[in-house]
Amino acid sequence: YGKTLDVVNLKEELGDLLWYVSQAMDELGTTYEIEMSRVIRKLKARYPEKFTEENAENRNLTKEREILEATK
């Protein structure tokens, strides 16, 4: 929009988002730490060495799903 970024407002909105995410995680019986660990494991499986477009386009969805369904 050609406007200066309102950093204070953006931080407020991010805080709101974190509050909603924490409420959802409480309801689902999980934590930020558990979900961060899960997504890191998924991304390591997807990109074993580093990001490549090849790996991004040709994912092993079965392996990723196994990781996502693991309890921890």
N, C-alpha and C positions, 0 to 999 in steps of 0.2 A: 504494500500500500504506500510505500515511500515514507512511512512514518518511523520515528525513532522507537526502538524497542522499549516497552515499559517493563523494565526488569522487576520492579516491585510487584506489579500485577502478575507477571509471569510466575514469580515465586509463590504468590498467593494461590494461583490456579494449580500449580504443582503440589502445593500443600493440600489443597482440596482433593486432588486426585489420589495422593497417598492415603488420605483418610478413608476414602471409598475403597481403595485396594485393601487397606488393613481390615476394614469391616468385612469384606468379602473373604479374605483369608481366614479370619476368625470363624466365619460361618462354615468354611470348608475344612477347618481343622488343620491349617497349614501355616507356615511362617514365611517371611521374606527370605530367610536363610535357606530354608528347604527348597523354595522355588528358584532362588538364584543358583543354587548348586545343581538343581535339575536342568536348568536351561544351559548352564555351562557344560555339563556332561553331554547334552544334546548337540551343542555347537562343536564340541571337540570331536564327536562322532562324525558330524557333517564335514568339518574342516580339520582333518587330523594334523595338518602342518600349518596351513594358513588359508585365508579366503581365496577361493578361485571361482570364477563364473561356472566352470565345468561342475564343480561340486555343488554349487548353488542350484544349478538346473537339474542335476542328476542325483537327487538325494535318495538315501536308503530309508524310505518311509517306515518300513517294518522295524528297522533298528531304532529309529528315532521314537517310534511309538512305544517300543519296549522300555526305553529310557524314561519316557514321560509317564508310563504306567507304573514304574517302580515306586515302591513306597517311600524310599528316601534316596 
